């Protein structure tokens, strides 16, 4: 991993770790927080040059501490991973990708996105319709035939159940 620090849009990057930077007018400090890991790593400084040094120090100390106690330092997600899905499902996914003119990687990416968003997108609401209560459950379904950039990729289905 590179030891070079970059800063773009109030974000720092160093050794694969990124951090968001904010200014606290009350404290007159620049405050940084390392992103995308569960461990809380904070650092602060009064100027940009010192903030960069503090970011390096915080990341290096975190890695050294993890080594010292025999723990694996958390790493931010790189955006790539291997999956084991079995040959039958692999074949079906590859066939579906070819049929729909997309890559197998795109099939997996969309499926994971749909799975992760399902809790966010499911909506449960009760509506009054003709003096009966109707429970509406909205679900998100991924349509592999629609390009990802199209907002209609997500098809919503509603199931209704009437009750008194």
Contact map, one row per residue, 1 for C-alpha under 8 A:
11100000000000110000000000000000000000000000000000000000000000000000000000000000000000000000000000000000000000000000000000000000000000000000000000000000000000000000
11110000000001110000000000000000000000000000000000000000000000000000000000000000000000000000000000000000000000000000000000000000000000000000000000000000000000000000
11111000000001100000000000000000000000000000000000000000000000000000000000000000000000000000000000000000000000000000000000000000000000000000000000000000000000000000
01111100000011100000000000000000000000000000000000000000000000000000000000000000000000000000000000000000000000000000000000000000000000000000000000000000000000000000
00111110000111100000000000000000000000000000000000010000000000000000000000000000000000000000000000000000000000000000000000000000000000000000000000000000000000000000
00011111000111000000000000000000000000000000000000000000000000000000000000000000000000000000000000000000000000000000000000000000000000000000000000000000000000000000
00001111111110000000000000000000000000000000000000000000000000000000000000000000000000000000000000000000000000000000000000000000000000000000000000000000000000000000
00000111111100000000000000000000000000000000000000000000000000000000000000000000000000000000000000000000000000000000000000000000000000000000000000000000000000000000
00000011111000000000000000000000000000000000000000000000000000000000000000000000000000000000000000000000000000000000000000000000000000000000000000000000000000000000
00000011111100000001110000000000000000000000000000000000000000000000000000000000000000000000000000000000000000000000000000000000000000000000000000000000000000000000
00000011111110000111100000000000000000000000000000000000000000000000000000000000000000000000000000000000000000000000000000000000000000000000000000000000000000000000
00001111011111000111100000000000000000000000000000010000000000000000000000000000000000000000000000000000000000000000000000000000000000000000000000000000000000000000
00011110001111111110000000000000000000000000000000000000000000000000000000000000000000000000000000000000000000000000000000000000000000000000000000000000000000000000
01111100000111111100000000000000000000000000000000000001001000000000000000000000000000000000000000000000000000000000000000000000000000000000000000000000000000000000
11111000000011111000000000000000000000000000000000000000000000000000000000000000000000000000000000000000000000000000000000000000000000000000000000000000000000000000
11000000000011111100000000000000000000000000000000000000000000000000000000110000000000000000000000000000000000000000000000000000000000000000000000000000000000000000
00000000000011111110000000000000011000000000000000000000001000000000000000110000000000000000000000000000000000000000000000000000000000000000000000000000000000000000
00000000001111011111000000000000011100000000000000000000000000000000000000000000000000000000000000000000000000000000000000000000000000000000000000000000000000000000
00000000001110001111100000000001111000000000000000000000000000000000000000000000000000000000000000000000000000000000000000000000000000000000000000000000000000000000
00000000011100000111110000000001111000000000000000000000000000000000000000000000000000000000000000000000000000000000000000000000000000000000000000000000000000000000
00000000011100000011111000000111100000000000000000000000000000000000000000000000000000000000000000000000000000000000000000000000000000000000000000000000000000000000
00000000010000000001111100000111000000000000000000000000000000000000000000000000000000000000000000000000000000000000000000000000000000000000000000000000000000000000
00000000000000000000111110011110000000000000000000000000000000000000000000000000000000000000000000000000000000000000000000000000000000000000000000000000000000000000
00000000000000000000011111111110000000000000000000000000000000000000000000000000000000000000000000000000000000000000000000000000000000000000000000000000000000000000
00000000000000000000001111111000000000000000000000000000000000000000000000000000000000000000000000000000000000000000000000000000000000000000000000000000000000000000
00000000000000000000000111110000000000000000000000000000000000000000000000000000000000000000000000000000000000000000000000000000000000000000000000000000000000000000
00000000000000000000000111111000000000000000000000000000000000000000000000000000000000000000000000000000000000000000000000000000000000000000000000000000000000000000
00000000000000000000001111111100000000000000010000000000000000000000000000000000000000000000000000000000000000000000000000000000000000000000000000000000000000000000
00000000000000000000001110111110000000000001111000000000000000000000000000000000000000000000000000000000000000000000000000000000000000000000000000000000000000000000
00000000000000000000111100011111000000000001111100100000000000000000000000000000000000000000000000000000000000000000000000000000000000000000000000000000000000000000
00000000000000000000111100001111100000000111100000100000000000000000000000000000000000000000000000000000000000000000000000000000000000000000000000000000000000000000
00000000000000000011110000000111110000000111000000100010000000000000000000000000000000000000000000000000000000000000000000000000000000000000000000000000000000000000
00000000000000000011100000000011111000011110000000000000000000000000000000000000000000000000000000000000000000000000000000000000000000000000000000000000000000000000
00000000000000001111000000000001111110011100000000000000000000000000000000000000000000000000000000000000000000000000000000000000000000000000000000000000000000000000
00000000000000001111000000000000111110000000000000000000000000000000000000010000000000000000000000000000000000000000000000000000000000000000000000000000000000000000
00000000000000000100000000000000011111000000000000000000000000000000000000011000000000000000000000000000000000000000000000000000000000000000000000000000000000000000
00000000000000000000000000000000011111110000000000000000000000000000000001110000000000000000000000000000000000000000000000000000000000000000000000000000000000000000
00000000000000000000000000000000000111110000000000000000000000000000000001000000000000000000000000000000000000000000000000000000000000000000000000000000000000000000
00000000000000000000000000000000000011111000000000000000000000000000000001000000000000000000000000000000000000000000000000000000000000000000000000000000000000000000
00000000000000000000000000000000110011111100000000000000000000000000000000000000000000000000000000000000000000000000000000000000000000000000000000000000000000000000
00000000000000000000000000000000110000111110000000000000011001000000000000000000000000000000000000000000000000000000000000000000000000000000000000000000000000000000
00000000000000000000000000000011110000011111000000000000010000000000000000000000000000000000000000000000000000000000000000000000000000000000000000000000000000000000
00000000000000000000000000000011100000001111100000100110010000000000000000000000000000000000000000000000000000000000000000000000000000000000000000000000000000000000
00000000000000000000000000001111000000000111110000100100000000000000000000000000000000000000000000000000000000000000000000000000000000000000000000000000000000000000
00000000000000000000000000001110000000000011111101100100000000000000000000000000000000000000000000000000000000000000000000000000000000000000000000000000000000000000
00000000000000000000000000011100000000000001111101100000000000000000000000000000000000000000000000000000000000000000000000000000000000000000000000000000000000000000
00000000000000000000000000001100000000000000111111100000000000000000000000000000000000000000000000000000000000000000000000000000000000000000000000000000000000000000
00000000000000000000000000000100000000000000111111110000000000000000000000000000000000000000000000000000000000000000000000000000000000000000000000000000000000000000
00000000000000000000000000000000000000000000001111111000000000000000000000000000000000000000000000000000000000000000000000000000000000000000000000000000000000000000
00000000000000000000000000000000000000000000111111111100000000000000000000000000000000000000000000000000000000000000000000000000000000000000000000000000000000000000
00000000000000000000000000000111000000000011111111111110000000000000000000000000000000000000000000000000000000000000000000000000000000000000000000000000000000000000
00001000000100000000000000000000000000000000000111111111000000000000000000000000000000000000000000000000000000000000000000000000000000000000000000000000000000000000
00000000000000000000000000000000000000000000000011111111100000000000000000000000000000000000000000000000000000000000000000000000000000000000000000000000000000000000
00000000000000000000000000000000000000000011100001111111110000000000000000000000000000000000000000000000000000000000000000000000000000000000000000000000000000000000
00000000000000000000000000000001000000000010000000111111111000000000000000000000000000000000000000000000000000000000000000000000000000000000000000000000000000000000
00000000000001000000000000000000000000000000000000011111111100000000000000000000000000000000000000000000000000000000000000000000000000000000000000000000000000000000
00000000000000000000000000000000000000000000000000001111111110000000000000000000000000000000000000000000000000000000000000000000000000000000000000000000000000000000
00000000000000000000000000000000000000001110000000000111111111000000000000000000000000000000000000000000000000000000000000000000000000000000000000000000000000000000
00000000000001001000000000000000000000001000000000000011111111100000000000000000000000000000000000000000000000000000000000000000000000000000000000000000000000000000
00000000000000000000000000000000000000000000000000000001111111110000000000000000000000000000000000000000000000000000000000000000000000000000000000000000000000000000
00000000000000000000000000000000000000000000000000000000111111111000000000000000000000000000000000000000000000000000000000000000000000000000000000000000000000000000
00000000000000000000000000000000000000001000000000000000011111111100000010000000000000000000000000000000000000000000000000000000000000000000000000000000000000000000
00000000000000000000000000000000000000000000000000000000001111111110000010000000000000000000000000000000000000000000000000000000000000000000000000000000000000000000
00000000000000000000000000000000000000000000000000000000000111111111000000000000000000000000000000000000000000000000000000000000000000000000000000000000000000000000
00000000000000000000000000000000000000000000000000000000000011111111100000000000000000000000000000000000000000000000000000000000000000000000000000000000000000000000
00000000000000000000000000000000000000000000000000000000000001111111111110000000000000000000000000000000000000000000000000000000000000000000000000000000000000000000
00000000000000000000000000000000000000000000000000000000000000111111111110000000000000000000000000000000000000000000000000000000000000000000000000000000000000000000
00000000000000000000000000000000000000000000000000000000000000011111111000000000000000000000000000000000000000000000000000000000000000000000000000000000000000000000
00000000000000000000000000000000000000000000000000000000000000001111111000000000000000000000000000000000000000000000000000000000000000000000000000000000000000000000
00000000000000000000000000000000000000000000000000000000000000000111111100000000000000000000000000000000000000000000000000000000000000000000000000000000000000000000
00000000000000000000000000000000000000000000000000000000000000000111111110000000000000000000000000000000000000000000000000000000000000000000000000000000000000000000
00000000000000000000000000000000000000000000000000000000000000000110011111000000000000000000000000000000000000000000000000000000000000000000000000000000000000000000
00000000000000000000000000000000000000000000000000000000000001100110001111100000000000000000000000000000000000000000000000000000000000000000000000000000000000000000
00000000000000000000000000000000000011100000000000000000000000000000000111110000000000000000000000000000000000000000000000000000000000000000000000000000000000000000
00000000000000011000000000000000000010000000000000000000000000000000000011111000000000000000000000000000000000000000000000000000000000000000000000000000000000000000
00000000000000011000000000000000001110000000000000000000000000000000000001111100000000000000000000000000000000000000000000000000000000000000000000000000000000000000
00000000000000000000000000000000000100000000000000000000000000000000000000111111000000000000000000000000000000000000000000000000000000000000000000000000000000000000
00000000000000000000000000000000000000000000000000000000000000000000000000011111000000000000000000000000000000000000000000000000000000000000000000000000000000000000
00000000000000000000000000000000000000000000000000000000000000000000000000001111100000000000000000000000000000000000000000000000000000000000000000000000000000000000
00000000000000000000000000000000000000000000000000000000000000000000000000001111110000000000000000000000000000000000000000000000000000000000000000000000000000000000
00000000000000000000000000000000000000000000000000000000000000000000000000000011111000000000000000000000000000000000000000000000000000000000000000000000000000000000
00000000000000000000000000000000000000000000000000000000000000000000000000000001111100000000000000000000000000000000000000000000000000000000000000000000000000000000
00000000000000000000000000000000000000000000000000000000000000000000000000000000111110000000000000000000000000000000000000000000000000000000000000000000000000000000
00000000000000000000000000000000000000000000000000000000000000000000000000000000011111000000000000000000000000000000000000000000000000000000000000000000000000000000
00000000000000000000000000000000000000000000000000000000000000000000000000000000001111101100000000000000000000000000000000000000000000000000000000000000000000000000
00000000000000000000000000000000000000000000000000000000000000000000000000000000000111111100000000000000000000000000000000000000000000000000000000000000000000000000
00000000000000000000000000000000000000000000000000000000000000000000000000000000000011111110000000000000000000000000000000000000000000000000000000000000000000000000
00000000000000000000000000000000000000000000000000000000000000000000000000000000000001111111000000000000000000000000000000000000000000000000000000000000000000000000
00000000000000000000000000000000000000000000000000000000000000000000000000000000000011111111100000000000000000000000000000000000000000000000000000000000000000000000
00000000000000000000000000000000000000000000000000000000000000000000000000000000000011111111110000000000000000000000000000000000000000000000000000000000000000000000
00000000000000000000000000000000000000000000000000000000000000000000000000000000000000111111111000000000000000000000000000000000000000000000000000000000000000000000
00000000000000000000000000000000000000000000000000000000000000000000000000000000000000011111111100000000000000000000000000000000000000000000000000000000000000000000
00000000000000000000000000000000000000000000000000000000000000000000000000000000000000001111111110000001001000000000000000000000000000000000000000000000000000000000
00000000000000000000000000000000000000000000000000000000000000000000000000000000000000000111111111000011000000000000000000000000000000000000000000000000000000000000
00000000000000000000000000000000000000000000000000000000000000000000000000000000000000000011111111100000000000000000000000000000000000000000000000000000000000000000
00000000000000000000000000000000000000000000000000000000000000000000000000000000000000000001111111110000000000000000000000000000000000000000000000000000000000000000
00000000000000000000000000000000000000000000000000000000000000000000000000000000000000000000111111111111011000000000000000000000000000000000000000000000000000000000
00000000000000000000000000000000000000000000000000000000000000000000000000000000000000000000011111111111000000000000000000000000000000000000000000000000000000000000
00000000000000000000000000000000000000000000000000000000000000000000000000000000000000000000001111111100000000000000000000000000000000000000000000000000000000000000
00000000000000000000000000000000000000000000000000000000000000000000000000000000000000000000000111111100000000000000000000000000000000000000000110000000000000000000
00000000000000000000000000000000000000000000000000000000000000000000000000000000000000000000000011111110000000000000000000000000000000000000000000000000000000000000
00000000000000000000000000000000000000000000000000000000000000000000000000000000000000000000000011111111011000000000000000000000000000000000000000000000000000000000
00000000000000000000000000000000000000000000000000000000000000000000000000000000000000000000010011001111111000000000000000000000000000000000000000000000000000000000
00000000000000000000000000000000000000000000000000000000000000000000000000000000000000000000110011000111111100000000000000000000000000000000000000000000000000000000
00000000000000000000000000000000000000000000000000000000000000000000000000000000000000000000000000000011111110000000000000000000000000000000000000000000000000000000
00000000000000000000000000000000000000000000000000000000000000000000000000000000000000000000000010000111111111000000000000000000000000000000000000000000000000000000
00000000000000000000000000000000000000000000000000000000000000000000000000000000000000000000100010000111111111100000000000000000000000000000000100000000000000000000
00000000000000000000000000000000000000000000000000000000000000000000000000000000000000000000000000000001111111110000000000000000000000000000000000000000000000000000
00000000000000000000000000000000000000000000000000000000000000000000000000000000000000000000000000000000111111111000000000000000000000000000000000000000000000000000
00000000000000000000000000000000000000000000000000000000000000000000000000000000000000000000000000000000011111111100000000000000000000000000010000010000000000000000
00000000000000000000000000000000000000000000000000000000000000000000000000000000000000000000000000000000001111111110000000000000000000000000010000000000000000000000
00000000000000000000000000000000000000000000000000000000000000000000000000000000000000000000000000000000000111111111000000000000000000000000000000000000000000000000
00000000000000000000000000000000000000000000000000000000000000000000000000000000000000000000000000000000000011111111100000000000000000000000000000000000000000000000
00000000000000000000000000000000000000000000000000000000000000000000000000000000000000000000000000000000000001111111110000000000000000000001110000000000000000000000
00000000000000000000000000000000000000000000000000000000000000000000000000000000000000000000000000000000000000111111110000000000000000000000000000000000000000000000
00000000000000000000000000000000000000000000000000000000000000000000000000000000000000000000000000000000000000011111111000000000000000000000000000000000000000000000
00000000000000000000000000000000000000000000000000000000000000000000000000000000000000000000000000000000000000001111111110000000000000000000000000000000000000000000
00000000000000000000000000000000000000000000000000000000000000000000000000000000000000000000000000000000000000000111111111000000000000000011000000000000000000000000
00000000000000000000000000000000000000000000000000000000000000000000000000000000000000000000000000000000000000000001111111000000000000000000000000000000000000000000
00000000000000000000000000000000000000000000000000000000000000000000000000000000000000000000000000000000000000000000111111000000000000000000000000000000000000000000
00000000000000000000000000000000000000000000000000000000000000000000000000000000000000000000000000000000000000000000111111100000000000000111000000000000000000000000
00000000000000000000000000000000000000000000000000000000000000000000000000000000000000000000000000000000000000000000011111110000000000001111000000000000000000000000
00000000000000000000000000000000000000000000000000000000000000000000000000000000000000000000000000000000000000000000000011111000000000011110000000000000000000000000
00000000000000000000000000000000000000000000000000000000000000000000000000000000000000000000000000000000000000000000000001111100000000111100000000000000000000000000
00000000000000000000000000000000000000000000000000000000000000000000000000000000000000000000000000000000000000000000000000111110000000111000000000000000000000000000
00000000000000000000000000000000000000000000000000000000000000000000000000000000000000000000000000000000000000000000000000011111000011110000000000000000000000000000
00000000000000000000000000000000000000000000000000000000000000000000000000000000000000000000000000000000000000000000000000001111100011110000000000000000000000000000
00000000000000000000000000000000000000000000000000000000000000000000000000000000000000000000000000000000000000000000000000000111111111000000000000000000000000000000
00000000000000000000000000000000000000000000000000000000000000000000000000000000000000000000000000000000000000000000000000000011111111000000000000000000000000000000
00000000000000000000000000000000000000000000000000000000000000000000000000000000000000000000000000000000000000000000000000000001111100000000000000000000000000000000
00000000000000000000000000000000000000000000000000000000000000000000000000000000000000000000000000000000000000000000000000000001111110000000000000000000000000000000
00000000000000000000000000000000000000000000000000000000000000000000000000000000000000000000000000000000000000000000000000000001111111000000000000000000000000000111
00000000000000000000000000000000000000000000000000000000000000000000000000000000000000000000000000000000000000000000000000000111101111100000000000000000000000000111
00000000000000000000000000000000000000000000000000000000000000000000000000000000000000000000000000000000000000000000000000000111100111110000000000000000000000011110
00000000000000000000000000000000000000000000000000000000000000000000000000000000000000000000000000000000000000000000000000011110000011111000000000000000000000011110
00000000000000000000000000000000000000000000000000000000000000000000000000000000000000000000000000000000000000000000000000111110000001111100000000000000000001111000
00000000000000000000000000000000000000000000000000000000000000000000000000000000000000000000000000000000000000000000000001111000000000111110000000000000000001110000
00000000000000000000000000000000000000000000000000000000000000000000000000000000000000000000000000000000000000000000000011110000000000011111000000000000000111100000
00000000000000000000000000000000000000000000000000000000000000000000000000000000000000000000000000000000000000000000010011100000000000001111100000000000000111000000
00000000000000000000000000000000000000000000000000000000000000000000000000000000000000000000000000000000000000000100010011000000000000000111110000000000011110000000
00000000000000000000000000000000000000000000000000000000000000000000000000000000000000000000000000000000000000000100000000000000000000000011111000000000011110000000
00000000000000000000000000000000000000000000000000000000000000000000000000000000000000000000000000000000000001100100000000000000000000000001111100000000111000000000
00000000000000000000000000000000000000000000000000000000000000000000000000000000000000000000000000000000000000000000000000000000000000000000111111000000111000000000
00000000000000000000000000000000000000000000000000000000000000000000000000000000000000000000000000010000001000000000000000000000000000000000011111100000100000000000
00000000000000000000000000000000000000000000000000000000000000000000000000000000000000000000000000010000000000000000000000000000000000000000001111100000000000000000
00000000000000000000000000000000000000000000000000000000000000000000000000000000000000000000000000000000000000000000000000000000000000000000001111110101100000000000
00000000000000000000000000000000000000000000000000000000000000000000000000000000000000000000000000000000000000000000000000000000000000000000000111111100100000000000
00000000000000000000000000000000000000000000000000000000000000000000000000000000000000000000000000000000000001000000000000000000000000000000000001111110100000000000
00000000000000000000000000000000000000000000000000000000000000000000000000000000000000000000000000000000000000000000000000000000000000000000000000111110100000000000
00000000000000000000000000000000000000000000000000000000000000000000000000000000000000000000000000000000000000000000000000000000000000000000000001111111100000000000
00000000000000000000000000000000000000000000000000000000000000000000000000000000000000000000000000000000000000000000000000000000000000000000000000011111110000000000
00000000000000000000000000000000000000000000000000000000000000000000000000000000000000000000000000000000000000000000000000000000000000000000000001000111111000000000
00000000000000000000000000000000000000000000000000000000000000000000000000000000000000000000000000000000000000000000000000000000000000000000011101111111111000000000
00000000000000000000000000000000000000000000000000000000000000000000000000000000000000000000000000000000000000000000000000000000000000000001111000000011111100000000
00000000000000000000000000000000000000000000000000000000000000000000000000000000000000000000000000000000000000000000000000000000000000000001111000000001111110000000
00000000000000000000000000000000000000000000000000000000000000000000000000000000000000000000000000000000000000000000000000000000000000000111100000000000011111000000
00000000000000000000000000000000000000000000000000000000000000000000000000000000000000000000000000000000000000000000000000000000000000000111100000000000001111100000
00000000000000000000000000000000000000000000000000000000000000000000000000000000000000000000000000000000000000000000000000000000000000011110000000000000000111110000
00000000000000000000000000000000000000000000000000000000000000000000000000000000000000000000000000000000000000000000000000000000000000011100000000000000000011111000
00000000000000000000000000000000000000000000000000000000000000000000000000000000000000000000000000000000000000000000000000000000000001111000000000000000000001111100
00000000000000000000000000000000000000000000000000000000000000000000000000000000000000000000000000000000000000000000000000000000000001110000000000000000000000111110
00000000000000000000000000000000000000000000000000000000000000000000000000000000000000000000000000000000000000000000000000000000000111100000000000000000000000011111
00000000000000000000000000000000000000000000000000000000000000000000000000000000000000000000000000000000000000000000000000000000000111100000000000000000000000001111
00000000000000000000000000000000000000000000000000000000000000000000000000000000000000000000000000000000000000000000000000000000000110000000000000000000000000000111
